[in-house]
Structure formats: structure tokens, C-alpha cells
């Protein structure tokens, strides 16, 4: 703005100087021309009174040219040139005018000399014509002669105008530049009042819009950052426009990826292909593995903007589905084996293929397999109840030592047959479900007896403090190999399947223990060495 005002003002000064110079030259020229014409007229009228046919050839004027012409146009006398060589002047405008009316005048320019000559003729009493002529610079000649001086004056005025234009521009622009758009606006000039008012209204409107946009942006950012799902928004070229914390933690937890191309962080061929398809308007879904996690990825195109990618962590869901499939397969297998045995024995009995003396033995096998089925089904039901209730039904003040003692007593015969000694120490009460506590002790103590050495021991230690129980069961049994210790709490997992079949295990005992501990917000620690024994420590929190 300052530059434009300065250049316009300087141009105005230059134009004004040129117009003034031209106007003054024209005025001076007109004034001079008028003066010359008046002087020629007056001189001619004066000479008319004194000149005669006898004395005209003796007149010589220093500042004008005098010519005497006969009525037929013949030049009789000229004080500047030889009259005999001059052509007939009868056709000259001033001569013909004087012959007709007594007075004639004309003006003729010289293009080569840049001069102008004014002619004035009067008719004398004796019929002769007296003509006076005076030459002066033409207007172009005057311009040419005055040009150096004019240019010098113009240059001087330009210099003055340059500094004046700069000073005036600064004085004009400074109040405008000093207007603070952040404060209340006041017009530096009355002419700018409507403009300032429009700016004020626009500023208020923009401030309101910015406030609304910020609130909206903060709301969207808060929602996206609070989402556990990862969300990435990209433009049509694949550049990342927005990424929430969850998505950032998946791909770049320690660096910023804003502005990068999405293909720089998605290092998976199938996912990159799906991303390209989404940018071309094709919606897609797929499962994506990254850093031991499984994500279900939804890629949706955004009209004329790009695409949005949603990452759903389905690691636990996939693991649960895998466990459910394995559980279903294991249950089917575990049920099929005793049912097949029962069916085979019944079929042999029905067909009469069993000797009378062996019938009792076959009935015993059927009974044992049926009992195994019942135990298996009861364990499955127990697991289901624990999963559904999370240990929050039937809460009582349970005496853990008393419950453990009852379990030890119920297993006394089995311990005697295995030549295993079971001991109990400590005491305490816990707000819990009695049947679940009994099941926990039963499975752990029974395992300690079944998988022990003849002459071995099982020690049960109980301690309770501030409604938190600690149960330690240590045996001197065969132990658990290190490679199996992380899996013994899985459903239907057996370290030694042949021995488990021999002892009648279902493979669900430790899984039940684990689920009971989880239901009470506790944890399990396992220490075991092969042929040296196993120690299981369980921490439980009482239910309120």
C-alpha cells in the first residue's frame, strides 16, 4: 500500500509538472504571438501615413521585413531581398486581402526552421500595398529553446517531489499501520470508518468461527485420543492428516508421523494394497498382525478427501476364539474316549461275547468310564460357573484351614494308597464361595498326591491378612518340566498323558484353580523341578 501511494503521488507530481510546463509555454507563446501581431499592425498603420511612391525604396527596418507590392502583385521593393527575383505576390493571402478590403494578414510556419512569420498588409492611397513581416519562434521552437531550462526545473521539482511524496506517504500510511487489529479498532481517517467497521464485524465473526472450530477440534481430538481403537486419516495422496494416540502407539510410539506418507509406516504388502484400493474408493477389511498383536483393519474411502483407517485390537478375541475352538475339540475328544469304551463294552455284553466270569469286570470298566465322564462334566460345569459368576455369588466367611482339612480327610485313602503324607499349617478366614475354595484345595492337594513319589509329602500352608489370603502347596513329586510350566494351567493340558489316563485325570484341575484365582483378583506362582517337587503359591482377595 505504501509503495502504491508513493508511486501514484510521484506520478501525479510528474504529470502536474509536465502539464504546467506545457500550459505555460502555450500561454507565453500566445502572449508573444499577440504582442508581435499588434506591433506589426501598429507599425504598418504608422508607415501608411508617411510612405509615398517616391520614398518607399529608401526605408529599411531593422526588426521587420518591409515589402511594397504593385496592384498586379509585382514586388516593387523588399528591404531583405532583391525585388527583381521575387515571384508575383498577388496570390498571397495578405496581399489579396489588402487589395480587396484595404487590410490583409496571414501567418505561415517554417517546418524546417521551426519559425513562424506574421504578415500584415495595408493598401496605400496610391493603390500600392505595403506589407510588413516579422518572424518569431514557432511554438515547437519555443519548446525546444526552453526545454533545457524546463527539464532542469522539472528535475529539481522531481527531487523535491520525491522527498515530499515519501514524507506525505509516511504520514498517510503510519496511522493505518499503527492500527492494532487485536484491540478495539478506531478509524485513523473518517474516510476509513466504514472499512474499519466492516473489519470489526468480520473479526468478531471470524473469532466466533475460530472458537467454534477449536471447540469442535478439541472435542474430536479428545474423542479420538480416548479411543482404544487406532484411527488414521490420510489425504488422496496418502499423506497422514491425523493420527490418534492408539494408532501412534501401534506404529511409532516415540516419533511423529504427521505429514508422512501412510506407506512409510504400513510395512505390510497386503495392507498397502488395501490402502491403495481405499484411496481409489474401494472399501476393505482385513486382519493384520503387528508386534505379536492381531488387528482387524477397516479401510473406508472418504469422498474427495482420502481414506480413514480403523485398527481394532482383536488379539484377546482371537485368543479366546482359539481357546474356545481348542476347548470344543478337547471336550469332544475327552468325551468320545470314555463313551467309546462304554459303547464297546456294552456292545460286547449285549452280543454275549463276554464270559460269565468276566461280566463283573466289564461292568466295572463301564462304571469307571461313566464316573470319569461325570467328573469331566462336573469340571466343565465348574469352569462355566466360575466364568459366568466371576466368584461373586454365595459369599460366606470361609475358614480356609477347616475347608483344607476336610479336603485332606476326603483324600486320606488316596494318600495312604500312594504312601504320601499330607500336612496342614496356618489358618485364616476369607470372604469367599465355600464350594470354590473346596474345589481349589481339592485339585491342588489331589495333584500333589497323584503325581508324588511313594513316601513323599504334601504340605499345605495358609495365611490371611486384611482379607487377603496366601495359600502355598508344596509337594515332593515328580515335578513339571520347564517347557511345560507355562501351559499346565491350560484346559486339558497334560504333562504326561499316559500317567494322567492311569490316574484318571481330566486335565481341567489346574485350569479350574487358575480361573478361581482370577475370579478373586489373585495370581498363581509356580516353582517346580523334575523329580524334586512342585510348589504352587496362590494369592486371593476376599470378596466384599
Buried (B, 14 or more C-beta within 10 A) or exposed (E): EBEEBBEEBBEEBBEEBEEBBEEEBEEEBEEBBEEBBEBBBEBBBEBBEEBEEEEBEEBEBEEBBBBBBBBEBBBBBBBEEEBEEBEEBBEBBBBBBBBEEEBBBBBBBEEEEBBBBBBBBBBBEEEBBBBBBBBBBBBBBBBEEBEEEBEEBBEEBBEEBBEBBBEBBEEBBEEBEEBEEEEEBEBBEEEBEEEBEEBBEEEEEEEEEEEEEEEEEEEEEEEBEEBEBBBBBBBEEBBBBBBBBBBBEBBBEEEEBEEBBBEEBBEBEEBBEBBBBBBEEEEBEBEBEBEEBBBBBBBBBBEEEBBBBBBBBBEEEBEEEEEEEBBEEBBEEBBEBBEEBBEBBEEEBEEEEBEEEEEEEBBEBBEBBBEBBEBBBEBBEBBEBBEEEBBEEEBBEBBBBEBBBBBBEBBEEBBEEBEBBBEBEBEBBBBBBBBBBBBBBBBBBBBBBBBBBEEBBBBBBBBBEEBBBBBBBBBBBBBBEEEBBEEBBBBBBBBBEEEBEEBEBBBBBBBBBBBBBBBBBBEBEBEBEEEEBBBBBBBBBBBE
